[in-house]
Amino acid sequence: MNAASLIDHGSRAWRGVVWYLREWSGEARWDRYLEDCRRHGHAPVARREFERGRAAAAERGGPRCC
């Protein structure tokens, strides 16, 4: 395995970790929401309001394990 190949594998692994953390933290949901607002031409709500709505929806959801 040469140096370029090692760098490529490390780079892909790092991108995977970043993707996972963004999905886990909810950051990706915010980005998808902003893109959806742009696509439909309406102004997005503030980040705090978005997160409150997400938390409220989760609390209203069905039964949870905990």
Order of alpha helices (4+ residues) and beta strands (2+ residues): alpha-alpha-alpha
